[in-house]
Amino acid sequence: MSKVILGEFIFDTSSNFLFSGEKELEAEPQVLELLAYLYLHRDRYISLQELHEHVWSGRVVSDTAVRGTIKKLRNLFDDTNVADPKYIKSLSKRGYKLVCYISEYTDFVTPDHPKLIAATMIEGIAEVSGGYTAKPEQLEPVVFQPVKILTIACFVVLGVLTLLLLFFSPGGKPASDISESWHLPSQVITTISGEKKGLTISPDGQYLAFIGRLNQSEPWQIYLKNRKTKDIHLLSTSAQQPSMLEFNTDNSLFVVDEVVGNSSVYRLRLDENKRVVSEQPLVNFFMIFRVSQGQQQGEWYINAMDEEQGTAMLYRWQSQSNALERVQARSSALDHIYHSVHSPDGQWLASAILRGGQEYWLEIQEVTSLRTVYSKAIPARVGRLEWLNGNSLMKLDEQHLSVVSLSSGSEQILLEQGENQITDFSIANSDNRLYLLSNSDAVDPVFRELIVTPELSEGRIVNAVSGTLMMSYAEHDHIYYAVVSDQNKRMLVKYDQSSGNKEILFSTHKKLELLDHHPEQGVLLLHVGEQLLVVNVSKSSVEIVSSSKSLLDSQAAFSSDAQRVYFGQLIAGDWELHQFDRASQRSQKLALGYRSAREYGNGFIAVTENGALHQLDSELRQVRALGYSINTEFISRWYVKNQTLIWSDFDFVSTWLNQLDFVSGEFRQTSFPYEKMRPRFAINQNGSLVLYSSRGTRMTSLSGIDLSVYLIK
């Protein structure tokens, strides 16, 4: 049977049966035929005349009869508020449209496999969790009673972190036009030890520049290696968090400083010995993703976001005039152009695009006519693009390093990703040498505790299952819930540190965030892909938190008794606070202008669209503004415990843990290096322990490959 999710209902399109949970709803056949037609044409409005011609084909009925059938369908959905429709929207002179959340339905549990397992798609969160992890040991799933689990697909809450942190998404099978990989022997090049990124090559091919550090306790620094003499020296910079480098034609070096909210491009002027003579800040954005040279002298292209809730666009900057202009943007606020590069002859512009917050695309456009000549969905986020010549584009993602042919539209794999993950590359056109950075030593994050007394002090190191991305306390402080990565899957695991016992509760291929836990009720709140789910461990069941097809805030939470879920949705450009009632399985809007909330006393602590904290009464009326704001990105966390609000903030250089006492008004802030404390943290039930992660240092190797015999120009 072919089933789809329509809001809070399930519709079988092959038989025209409508279900609410397990119960089949009774309805007239014509009502269900109407629903089937609206679903089939869900992307547009259907006029009354079209319904006459197709749903009532061969029959003569009045407009009143058609409208009556539409009313019956609305009643079936309990969608009676025409002013605020949740399922069927009508517009004068345009017709009717299905506007509820729509997704494919998959029943993953069969009598042969009675396990609480949901196979869905995930986007990688390697950078958030501490990088690529070694393959975890195989974990046997816990067998539960047969239950039905829904697979959800909708939009991701998109901010700057979605682009920065999702550096790679899971691999899939190569497309049919991708050929087998070549065998490319490589030569390891001696450099400093430790971690490296941001590789680039000077125009004459003599110098390699990269960003490196010996270990995570040291700052990132810029290194320059002379390919002939093998000498390596440091280049001084004011950049706090250098993320990428690009040589100019005059051998000056452009440096991108990846500080959230204050991302800048610096130009390092070098003398004949390649020592820094001067440093000049050039342009500033909320966040810069990529910088590449244009065809004209002093022309640069920048992929950047100019505000926190903005969209990544392509800008042109002229160094002589210091003129900045936007040259390319997408029509949708959820489409991000995060990586662009021009061909050597300036004829083509290749761009990596994130569509709708969930699909990765590669597009190539003719610059003069703006005609798109290549457009293809790709299975993973692009890490880097670089043209080999006017016809061949090299592309790096999590699956492989490949070359896209513009003339044929085919893709040739150069290197498959293996245990040593390729993270960056650069091409020396002077001698057709390909240089690669590869992480040769994957390191799991280290989980530590902080004791809140109320001053923070270091606690114990918490042992974790291999591949753990995030952890949260369970019913006891020695038992944890963890999100574990296993190749392209994410698993929710319950882990007893004292005994070493572990069991898989949930598995998915989607992005998985553990948001909240209520030990008395034995329920967990998960953000799976673009949907909120309640996992009831004691009853071995999953509940879908009903929401409209819109952006969800990433800070949903249970009520104090876990009978309700509070979550935010971005609807028609405004944030709305909603409440999901678990008993009735229904959601309702509580307030406009708030994106998340926690119960406190007889009211709430709520967060506005820009992160400002407000105290509300039980009727959701503002009592006072607290005078502080939280970070609303999905890897930040905030909790209300007893009379204290605790939350994290960060800028990729530092992480701050903040505490606000509601009674005394005392505010305390503790700063940590970002690598030592990631902003995603958990807290135990009484608020006395904080659990956080730090990332170990990866070992990155530099290697070179001769491409001469493989390139056809």
Secondary structure, DSSP 8 states (H G I E B T S, - for coil): --EEEETTEEEETTTTEEEETTEE----HHHHHHHHHHHHTTTS-B-HHHHHHHTSTT----HHHHHHHHHHHHHHTT---TTS-SSEEEETTTEEEE-S-EEE-----BTTB-B-----B----HHHHTS---------B-B-S-------------SHHHHHH----------TTEE-------EEE---SSEEEEEEE-TTS-EEEEEEESSTTS--EEEEEETTT--EEEE----SSEEEEEE-TTS-EEEEE--TT-EEEEEEEE-TTS-EEEEEEEEEESEEEEEEE-SSTTEEEEEEESSTT---EEEEEETTTTEEEEEE--SSTT-EEEEEEE-TTSSEEEEEEEETTTEEEEEEEETTT--EEEEEEESS---EEEESSSSEEEEE-SSEEEEEETTT--EEEEEE--SSEEEEEEEETTTTEEEEEEEEE----EEEEEEESSSEEEEEEE---TTEEEEEE-SSTTEEEEEEEETTEEEEEEEETTT--EEEEEEEBS-EEEEEEETTTTEEEEEETTEEEEEETTTTEEEE----SSEE-S--EE-TTSSEEEEEEEETTEEEEEEEETTTTEEEEEEESEEEEEEETTEEEEEETT-EEEEE-TTS-EEEEEEEE---STT--EEEETTEEEEEEE-SSEEEEEEEETTT--EEEEEEETTTS-S--EE-TTS-EEEEEE----EEEEEEEE-TTT---
